[in-house]
Amino acid sequence: MGRKKHSGGAAAKGIPGRLRAEKERREVDAKLKQLRIAVARVRALAELSEPDVTEATAAVFYDIRRLALAPRGFVTESVRCELWLFLAGRAGFEPLPSHAPMHFVARCGAPHRDDAQVEKDIDRSLWHYDVVKGIRESERRSKRRALTHVINATLSTNEQLHYYQGYHDVCSVFLLALGEQRAFEVAQRVSATYHREAMGAGFETVMQATRLVFPLLKVEDSELHAHIRASGVEPYFALPWVITWFAHQLPRFQDVARLYDAFLVSHPLFCVYVSATLVLEARARVLKCECDFGTMHSLLSKLPQVMEIEKVIARATVLLHSTPPSELLRLGDFDTATLEKSTFFQCPYEYQTHFGVEKPFLQTPAVSKKTKKDASTMR
């Protein structure tokens, strides 16, 4: 009898777990249904002509943005294969023939000034993500060759682009999610726009953008901001996050891809907002941290390891609307003239003219800061 009671109790204890799993499965199924509809709408755009296609593209983008920022993002790599390509401005989904000008094969053979550094970094790449930890060494070598092709082809298309350490992490995400050709197309577009400042001759403008983390902290939590500043730490702990979109910091590939869903539908400075939000979410830990440069810098640098992805994206989205980039620029405690003229503030980019990526999409009532934080109604 005792065993029966024990068995029944164990079963009862397992019920909440099964219910949560079932609820999550239903939520994923519902999200995938919405995503399949969005993909079908994107494909249908090819049948339209102006002016109908402009209005339809904008409507599709708003729906895709909503799905990207809602929990779980695009969910699967098969969906990302289609929607990331659309968000990069690619018209149509049919694979390109290898002789096409935009095929990576036509671009990856040309030498460029950063060949040696690219080779060194790729020799150390494709190790830390969970999805590549158990693969055979021959498969790893194959993926590294593909990564080399993507990077070389991208750099060869634009002589103004300079390779930087960490760029191979960005391209690794595109490669693992999309495959070689689509990774090249998306990397080429993102490199010339979202990551253009990081791919200049120096990091000066990117470092200025990273400095905007502190004004955001000051607006949202003056006590937290003052505590960090008292330690002497500068916001450059967030520089690796900004230049790789957290691709180098997170071991779970799905977490990185989830963030990329959000970045590809957002303002180029959204990664700065995510960085600030990550610090805000760690408020208790940071305030307990000794006000010492080394200790504080170490703590802040490791925050991505404990990031709650969905919570951070949701709060960063509200922060983007309560303190938009144009206002944030005025809050900077440095000369922001160069930053204002940079690619960060040239959004929407040419391929995004039908997207309205810079337009607000949360309804944030102009009342207290707490109310702004609690706003959650998406367009």
BAFIRO-532148 format. One line per field, with one value per residue (C-alpha): residue number from 1; x, y, z. Coordinates in nm, 2 decimals. Layout:
<rs>
resi: NUM | ...
X: X | ...
Y: Y | ...
Z: Z | ...
</rs>
This chain:
<rs>
resi: 1 | 2 | 3 | 4 | 5 | 6 | 7 | 8 | 9 | 10 | 11 | 12 | 13 | 14 | 15 | 16 | 17 | 18 | 19 | 20 | 21 | 22 | 23 | 24 | 25 | 26 | 27 | 28 | 29 | 30 | 31 | 32 | 33 | 34 | 35 | 36 | 37 | 38 | 39 | 40 | 41 | 42 | 43 | 44 | 45 | 46 | 47 | 48 | 49 | 50 | 51 | 52 | 53 | 54 | 55 | 56 | 57 | 58 | 59 | 60 | 61 | 62 | 63 | 64 | 65 | 66 | 67 | 68 | 69 | 70 | 71 | 72 | 73 | 74 | 75 | 76 | 77 | 78 | 79 | 80 | 81 | 82 | 83 | 84 | 85 | 86 | 87 | 88 | 89 | 90 | 91 | 92 | 93 | 94 | 95 | 96 | 97 | 98 | 99 | 100 | 101 | 102 | 103 | 104 | 105 | 106 | 107 | 108 | 109 | 110 | 111 | 112 | 113 | 114 | 115 | 116 | 117 | 118 | 119 | 120 | 121 | 122 | 123 | 124 | 125 | 126 | 127 | 128 | 129 | 130 | 131 | 132 | 133 | 134 | 135 | 136 | 137 | 138 | 139 | 140 | 141 | 142 | 143 | 144 | 145 | 146 | 147 | 148 | 149 | 150 | 151 | 152 | 153 | 154 | 155 | 156 | 157 | 158 | 159 | 160 | 161 | 162 | 163 | 164 | 165 | 166 | 167 | 168 | 169 | 170 | 171 | 172 | 173 | 174 | 175 | 176 | 177 | 178 | 179 | 180 | 181 | 182 | 183 | 184 | 185 | 186 | 187 | 188 | 189 | 190 | 191 | 192 | 193 | 194 | 195 | 196 | 197 | 198 | 199 | 200 | 201 | 202 | 203 | 204 | 205 | 206 | 207 | 208 | 209 | 210 | 211 | 212 | 213 | 214 | 215 | 216 | 217 | 218 | 219 | 220 | 221 | 222 | 223 | 224 | 225 | 226 | 227 | 228 | 229 | 230 | 231 | 232 | 233 | 234 | 235 | 236 | 237 | 238 | 239 | 240 | 241 | 242 | 243 | 244 | 245 | 246 | 247 | 248 | 249 | 250 | 251 | 252 | 253 | 254 | 255 | 256 | 257 | 258 | 259 | 260 | 261 | 262 | 263 | 264 | 265 | 266 | 267 | 268 | 269 | 270 | 271 | 272 | 273 | 274 | 275 | 276 | 277 | 278 | 279 | 280 | 281 | 282 | 283 | 284 | 285 | 286 | 287 | 288 | 289 | 290 | 291 | 292 | 293 | 294 | 295 | 296 | 297 | 298 | 299 | 300 | 301 | 302 | 303 | 304 | 305 | 306 | 307 | 308 | 309 | 310 | 311 | 312 | 313 | 314 | 315 | 316 | 317 | 318 | 319 | 320 | 321 | 322 | 323 | 324 | 325 | 326 | 327 | 328 | 329 | 330 | 331 | 332 | 333 | 334 | 335 | 336 | 337 | 338 | 339 | 340 | 341 | 342 | 343 | 344 | 345 | 346 | 347 | 348 | 349 | 350 | 351 | 352 | 353 | 354 | 355 | 356 | 357 | 358 | 359 | 360 | 361 | 362 | 363 | 364 | 365 | 366 | 367 | 368 | 369 | 370 | 371 | 372 | 373 | 374 | 375 | 376 | 377 | 378 | 379
X: 0.00 | 0.28 | 0.42 | 0.09 | 0.07 | 0.43 | 0.36 | 0.05 | 0.23 | 0.51 | 0.26 | 0.08 | 0.41 | 0.48 | 0.15 | 0.25 | 0.56 | 0.35 | 0.09 | 0.36 | 0.52 | 0.18 | 0.11 | 0.44 | 0.38 | 0.04 | 0.20 | 0.48 | 0.22 | 0.01 | 0.32 | 0.43 | 0.09 | 0.12 | 0.47 | 0.36 | 0.09 | 0.36 | 0.59 | 0.30 | 0.23 | 0.59 | 0.59 | 0.27 | 0.44 | 0.61 | 0.27 | 0.21 | 0.31 | 0.33 | 0.17 | 0.01 | 0.34 | 0.46 | 0.16 | 0.15 | 0.52 | 0.48 | 0.19 | 0.38 | 0.68 | 0.47 | 0.33 | 0.68 | 0.82 | 0.55 | 0.62 | 1.00 | 0.96 | 0.70 | 0.82 | 1.02 | 1.07 | 1.08 | 1.11 | 1.28 | 1.57 | 1.33 | 1.13 | 1.44 | 1.57 | 1.27 | 1.21 | 1.58 | 1.62 | 1.31 | 1.43 | 1.76 | 1.57 | 1.59 | 1.30 | 1.21 | 1.33 | 1.44 | 1.81 | 2.05 | 2.24 | 2.61 | 2.70 | 2.47 | 2.65 | 2.51 | 2.61 | 2.89 | 3.10 | 3.14 | 3.28 | 3.48 | 3.79 | 3.92 | 4.20 | 4.15 | 4.37 | 4.23 | 4.29 | 4.55 | 4.34 | 4.02 | 4.21 | 4.34 | 3.99 | 3.82 | 4.07 | 3.94 | 3.57 | 3.26 | 3.34 | 3.13 | 2.77 | 2.58 | 2.48 | 2.84 | 2.99 | 2.92 | 2.99 | 3.27 | 3.59 | 3.55 | 3.21 | 3.36 | 3.63 | 3.36 | 3.16 | 3.48 | 3.54 | 3.18 | 3.24 | 3.55 | 3.36 | 3.08 | 3.33 | 3.56 | 3.27 | 3.12 | 3.45 | 3.52 | 3.19 | 3.28 | 3.64 | 3.54 | 3.45 | 3.73 | 3.73 | 3.73 | 3.77 | 3.42 | 3.28 | 3.33 | 3.09 | 2.82 | 2.87 | 2.87 | 2.52 | 2.40 | 2.58 | 2.44 | 2.09 | 2.07 | 2.33 | 2.61 | 2.44 | 2.17 | 2.42 | 2.63 | 2.33 | 2.22 | 2.58 | 2.65 | 2.34 | 2.39 | 2.76 | 2.69 | 2.42 | 2.38 | 2.75 | 2.89 | 3.05 | 3.22 | 3.36 | 3.52 | 3.89 | 3.84 | 3.60 | 3.56 | 3.20 | 3.10 | 3.26 | 3.06 | 2.74 | 2.84 | 2.87 | 2.50 | 2.44 | 2.51 | 2.26 | 2.00 | 2.09 | 2.08 | 1.73 | 1.59 | 1.78 | 2.00 | 2.11 | 2.23 | 2.40 | 2.58 | 2.70 | 2.86 | 3.01 | 3.16 | 3.36 | 3.53 | 3.40 | 3.33 | 3.05 | 3.31 | 3.23 | 2.93 | 3.15 | 3.18 | 2.80 | 2.74 | 2.98 | 2.87 | 2.51 | 2.59 | 2.71 | 3.03 | 2.89 | 2.60 | 2.66 | 2.31 | 2.26 | 1.88 | 1.94 | 2.16 | 1.93 | 1.64 | 1.82 | 1.90 | 1.53 | 1.48 | 1.78 | 1.69 | 1.35 | 1.47 | 1.67 | 2.04 | 2.10 | 1.86 | 2.16 | 2.26 | 1.91 | 1.94 | 2.28 | 2.15 | 1.84 | 2.07 | 2.24 | 1.90 | 1.77 | 2.08 | 2.02 | 2.03 | 2.35 | 2.52 | 2.43 | 2.57 | 2.89 | 3.20 | 3.25 | 3.59 | 3.69 | 3.81 | 3.52 | 3.25 | 3.40 | 3.42 | 3.06 | 2.92 | 3.12 | 2.96 | 2.60 | 2.51 | 2.57 | 2.26 | 2.05 | 1.67 | 1.63 | 1.26 | 1.24 | 1.54 | 1.39 | 1.05 | 1.20 | 1.45 | 1.16 | 0.97 | 1.30 | 1.35 | 1.01 | 1.03 | 1.37 | 1.40 | 1.74 | 1.69 | 1.63 | 1.91 | 2.15 | 2.08 | 2.14 | 2.50 | 2.77 | 3.00 | 3.01 | 2.76 | 2.79 | 2.99 | 2.76 | 2.46 | 2.60 | 2.69 | 2.52 | 2.34 | 2.12 | 2.07 | 1.79 | 1.57 | 1.83 | 1.77 | 1.64 | 1.41 | 1.22 | 0.89 | 0.95 | 0.92 | 1.17 | 1.23 | 0.86 | 0.73 | 0.51 | 0.43 | 0.15 | 0.34 | 0.12 | 0.32 | 0.28 | 0.51 | 0.82 | 0.67 | 0.38 | 0.61 | 0.79 | 0.46 | 0.35 | 0.31 | 0.05 | 0.22 | 0.10
Y: 0.00 | 0.23 | 0.17 | 0.25 | 0.58 | 0.66 | 0.58 | 0.79 | 1.08 | 1.06 | 1.06 | 1.36 | 1.54 | 1.48 | 1.62 | 1.99 | 1.92 | 1.73 | 2.01 | 2.27 | 2.06 | 2.02 | 2.39 | 2.48 | 2.23 | 2.40 | 2.74 | 2.63 | 2.48 | 2.80 | 3.01 | 2.79 | 2.82 | 3.20 | 3.18 | 2.95 | 3.21 | 3.48 | 3.28 | 3.23 | 3.60 | 3.67 | 3.43 | 3.59 | 3.92 | 3.79 | 3.79 | 4.16 | 4.48 | 4.84 | 5.01 | 4.71 | 4.54 | 4.84 | 4.84 | 4.46 | 4.44 | 4.69 | 4.50 | 4.17 | 4.32 | 4.45 | 4.10 | 3.94 | 4.20 | 4.12 | 3.75 | 3.80 | 4.00 | 3.77 | 3.47 | 3.21 | 3.44 | 3.24 | 2.91 | 2.69 | 2.72 | 2.63 | 2.94 | 3.15 | 3.03 | 3.21 | 3.51 | 3.61 | 3.62 | 3.84 | 4.07 | 4.11 | 4.24 | 3.92 | 3.90 | 3.54 | 3.21 | 3.01 | 2.90 | 3.09 | 2.91 | 2.89 | 3.11 | 3.40 | 3.72 | 3.70 | 3.34 | 3.31 | 3.09 | 3.38 | 3.59 | 3.38 | 3.32 | 3.68 | 3.76 | 4.04 | 4.22 | 4.02 | 3.67 | 3.57 | 3.69 | 3.52 | 3.19 | 3.21 | 3.28 | 3.01 | 2.76 | 2.83 | 2.85 | 2.63 | 2.48 | 2.65 | 2.61 | 2.31 | 2.21 | 2.16 | 2.01 | 1.65 | 1.66 | 1.46 | 1.65 | 1.60 | 1.77 | 2.05 | 2.10 | 2.11 | 2.38 | 2.58 | 2.57 | 2.69 | 2.97 | 3.07 | 3.10 | 3.31 | 3.55 | 3.58 | 3.63 | 3.90 | 4.09 | 4.06 | 4.23 | 4.55 | 4.67 | 4.92 | 4.64 | 4.54 | 4.21 | 4.22 | 3.95 | 3.84 | 3.88 | 3.51 | 3.45 | 3.66 | 3.47 | 3.14 | 3.21 | 3.28 | 2.97 | 2.73 | 2.87 | 2.92 | 2.72 | 2.86 | 3.06 | 3.22 | 3.30 | 3.49 | 3.69 | 3.78 | 3.85 | 4.07 | 4.28 | 4.30 | 4.38 | 4.68 | 4.81 | 4.69 | 4.60 | 4.86 | 5.07 | 4.77 | 4.69 | 5.02 | 5.10 | 5.14 | 5.08 | 5.45 | 5.49 | 5.15 | 5.24 | 5.56 | 5.36 | 5.13 | 5.43 | 5.49 | 5.20 | 5.43 | 5.70 | 5.43 | 5.30 | 5.65 | 5.71 | 5.38 | 5.33 | 5.61 | 5.42 | 5.13 | 5.37 | 5.55 | 5.23 | 5.11 | 5.45 | 5.46 | 5.14 | 5.32 | 5.07 | 5.20 | 5.05 | 4.88 | 4.55 | 4.55 | 4.60 | 4.23 | 4.19 | 4.48 | 4.37 | 4.00 | 4.04 | 3.81 | 3.53 | 3.48 | 3.49 | 3.23 | 2.86 | 2.76 | 2.82 | 2.86 | 3.15 | 3.33 | 3.27 | 3.39 | 3.72 | 3.75 | 3.72 | 4.04 | 4.23 | 4.18 | 4.35 | 4.63 | 4.95 | 4.91 | 5.03 | 4.76 | 4.56 | 4.86 | 4.85 | 4.48 | 4.53 | 4.80 | 4.58 | 4.29 | 4.50 | 4.63 | 4.28 | 4.20 | 4.49 | 4.30 | 4.12 | 4.44 | 4.64 | 4.37 | 4.36 | 4.53 | 4.87 | 4.77 | 4.80 | 4.44 | 4.28 | 4.49 | 4.45 | 4.07 | 4.05 | 4.27 | 4.08 | 3.75 | 3.86 | 3.70 | 3.36 | 3.41 | 3.60 | 3.54 | 3.59 | 3.65 | 3.88 | 4.09 | 4.12 | 4.23 | 4.49 | 4.62 | 4.67 | 4.88 | 5.07 | 5.14 | 5.31 | 5.50 | 5.64 | 5.62 | 5.65 | 6.01 | 6.10 | 5.87 | 6.05 | 6.38 | 6.21 | 6.11 | 6.27 | 6.30 | 6.47 | 6.26 | 6.44 | 6.15 | 5.89 | 6.08 | 6.08 | 5.71 | 5.41 | 5.35 | 5.65 | 5.59 | 5.35 | 5.25 | 5.13 | 5.12 | 4.76 | 4.84 | 5.13 | 4.92 | 4.79 | 5.09 | 4.93 | 5.26 | 5.32 | 5.26 | 4.96 | 4.97 | 5.19 | 5.36 | 5.62 | 5.93 | 5.90 | 5.76 | 5.56 | 5.26 | 5.27 | 5.28 | 4.98 | 4.79 | 4.87 | 4.56 | 4.61 | 4.54 | 4.68
Z: 0.00 | 0.08 | -0.26 | -0.42 | -0.24 | -0.33 | -0.70 | -0.70 | -0.54 | -0.79 | -1.07 | -0.92 | -0.89 | -1.26 | -1.38 | -1.36 | -1.57 | -1.83 | -1.84 | -1.89 | -2.17 | -2.34 | -2.30 | -2.46 | -2.74 | -2.82 | -2.81 | -3.05 | -3.29 | -3.28 | -3.35 | -3.64 | -3.79 | -3.78 | -3.93 | -4.21 | -4.30 | -4.29 | -4.52 | -4.77 | -4.77 | -4.84 | -5.13 | -5.27 | -5.30 | -5.62 | -5.79 | -5.72 | -5.90 | -5.80 | -5.62 | -5.45 | -5.37 | -5.17 | -4.94 | -4.91 | -4.83 | -4.55 | -4.41 | -4.43 | -4.26 | -3.96 | -3.91 | -3.94 | -3.69 | -3.44 | -3.47 | -3.45 | -3.12 | -2.97 | -2.76 | -2.95 | -3.25 | -3.58 | -3.39 | -3.65 | -3.90 | -4.19 | -4.12 | -4.08 | -4.42 | -4.57 | -4.34 | -4.28 | -4.66 | -4.70 | -4.42 | -4.61 | -4.91 | -5.13 | -5.37 | -5.42 | -5.26 | -5.56 | -5.53 | -5.75 | -6.03 | -5.95 | -6.25 | -6.13 | -6.03 | -5.68 | -5.62 | -5.36 | -5.59 | -5.83 | -5.54 | -5.30 | -5.50 | -5.51 | -5.26 | -5.00 | -4.75 | -4.45 | -4.58 | -4.32 | -4.02 | -4.16 | -4.19 | -3.83 | -3.68 | -3.89 | -3.76 | -3.41 | -3.51 | -3.49 | -3.15 | -2.89 | -3.01 | -2.88 | -3.23 | -3.35 | -3.03 | -3.13 | -3.50 | -3.67 | -3.75 | -4.12 | -4.10 | -3.89 | -4.16 | -4.43 | -4.24 | -4.19 | -4.57 | -4.62 | -4.36 | -4.54 | -4.87 | -4.71 | -4.55 | -4.85 | -5.09 | -4.87 | -4.83 | -5.20 | -5.29 | -5.11 | -5.08 | -4.81 | -4.57 | -4.32 | -4.14 | -3.76 | -3.50 | -3.42 | -3.77 | -3.82 | -3.53 | -3.71 | -4.03 | -3.85 | -3.73 | -4.08 | -4.22 | -3.95 | -3.99 | -4.37 | -4.55 | -4.77 | -5.04 | -4.83 | -4.56 | -4.81 | -4.93 | -4.58 | -4.46 | -4.75 | -4.68 | -4.30 | -4.34 | -4.55 | -4.32 | -3.96 | -3.91 | -4.15 | -3.87 | -3.72 | -4.07 | -4.11 | -4.08 | -3.70 | -3.41 | -3.31 | -3.42 | -3.27 | -2.94 | -2.94 | -3.00 | -2.71 | -2.49 | -2.52 | -2.29 | -1.99 | -2.08 | -2.11 | -1.76 | -1.62 | -1.76 | -1.63 | -1.31 | -1.18 | -0.87 | -1.08 | -1.32 | -1.04 | -0.88 | -1.20 | -1.28 | -0.93 | -1.01 | -1.29 | -1.55 | -1.90 | -2.12 | -2.34 | -2.17 | -2.41 | -2.72 | -2.80 | -2.76 | -3.01 | -3.28 | -3.28 | -3.18 | -2.88 | -3.12 | -2.93 | -2.58 | -2.59 | -2.62 | -2.73 | -3.10 | -3.06 | -2.82 | -3.07 | -3.36 | -3.14 | -3.08 | -3.45 | -3.53 | -3.32 | -3.45 | -3.82 | -3.77 | -3.55 | -3.55 | -3.59 | -3.23 | -3.09 | -2.97 | -2.76 | -2.60 | -2.54 | -2.38 | -2.15 | -2.06 | -1.98 | -1.72 | -1.59 | -1.55 | -1.34 | -1.11 | -0.78 | -0.86 | -0.99 | -0.68 | -0.46 | -0.65 | -0.50 | -0.64 | -0.78 | -1.15 | -1.19 | -1.01 | -1.17 | -1.52 | -1.47 | -1.36 | -1.64 | -1.91 | -1.80 | -1.79 | -2.12 | -1.96 | -1.75 | -2.00 | -2.00 | -2.37 | -2.39 | -2.09 | -2.22 | -2.57 | -2.44 | -2.20 | -2.46 | -2.70 | -2.45 | -2.38 | -2.75 | -2.76 | -2.43 | -2.52 | -2.90 | -3.08 | -3.17 | -2.80 | -2.68 | -2.90 | -2.72 | -2.38 | -2.47 | -2.26 | -2.55 | -2.90 | -3.10 | -3.43 | -3.59 | -3.45 | -3.59 | -3.94 | -3.92 | -4.07 | -3.74 | -3.82 | -4.19 | -4.12 | -4.30 | -4.55 | -4.92 | -4.92 | -4.63 | -4.79 | -4.78 | -4.43 | -4.20 | -3.97 | -3.79 | -3.71 | -3.35 | -3.30 | -2.93 | -2.79 | -2.50 | -2.31 | -2.22 | -1.85 | -1.58 | -1.65 | -1.47 | -1.71 | -2.00 | -1.87 | -1.84 | -2.19 | -2.39 | -2.66 | -2.99 | -3.32
</rs>
